[in-house]
Amino acid sequence: MLRIAFLALSLLALGSHRAWAQDIAGIEDCTKTSGLDKRTGCLQSNVNYLQRLVNKNALEAAQKLTAAQAEIV
């Protein structure tokens, strides 16, 4: 059990460096923003962008599924 936990923590540690360096197009870096209002606005802007992206991807997936169902019929 201890070996599994150690392996899991090791994989997380290795994977976190790769994830840390990734940039997402459209996301602002809010860590360098000074002032609580500006930082809150920046984070809200990022949340809104991600919500629009998720909704767009869900719509595209639903359209592909509908097209696949029509093709099967």
C-alpha positions in Angstrom: 0.0 0.0 0.0 2.9 2.3 0.8 4.5 1.6 -2.6 1.3 2.5 -4.4 1.0 5.8 -2.5 4.7 6.6 -3.2 4.2 5.8 -6.9 1.1 8.0 -7.1 2.8 10.9 -5.5 5.8 10.5 -7.7 3.6 10.5 -10.8 1.9 13.6 -9.6 5.2 15.4 -8.9 6.4 14.5 -12.4 3.2 15.5 -14.1 2.8 18.8 -12.2 5.9 20.3 -13.9 4.5 19.7 -17.3 1.1 21.1 -16.4 2.7 24.2 -14.8 4.3 25.3 -18.0 1.2 25.0 -20.2 -0.5 28.1 -21.5 -4.2 28.2 -22.6 -4.9 30.6 -25.3 -7.4 33.2 -24.1 -6.6 32.8 -20.4 -5.0 35.8 -18.7 -2.3 35.5 -16.0 -4.0 37.0 -13.0 -1.0 36.6 -10.6 0.7 39.7 -11.8 -2.4 41.9 -11.4 -2.3 44.3 -8.5 -5.5 45.2 -6.6 -8.2 43.0 -5.5 -10.8 44.4 -7.9 -8.6 43.9 -10.9 -7.6 40.4 -9.8 -11.2 39.4 -9.2 -12.2 40.8 -12.7 -9.4 38.9 -14.3 -10.4 35.7 -12.7 -14.0 36.2 -13.6 -13.0 36.9 -17.2 -11.1 33.6 -17.2 -14.1 31.7 -15.7 -16.4 33.3 -18.4 -14.0 32.3 -21.2 -13.8 28.7 -19.9 -17.6 28.4 -19.6 -18.0 29.6 -23.2 -15.4 27.1 -24.3 -17.0 24.2 -22.5 -20.5 25.1 -23.8 -19.1 25.4 -27.4 -17.4 22.0 -27.1 -20.5 20.4 -25.6 -22.6 21.8 -28.5 -20.1 20.5 -31.1 -20.1 17.1 -29.4 -23.9 17.0 -29.4 -24.0 17.9 -33.1 -21.5 15.1 -33.9 -23.5 12.6 -31.9 -26.7 13.7 -33.7 -25.0 13.3 -37.0 -23.7 9.9 -36.1 -27.1 8.8 -34.9 -28.7 10.0 -38.2 -26.0 8.1 -40.2 -26.7 4.9 -38.2 -30.4 5.1 -38.9 
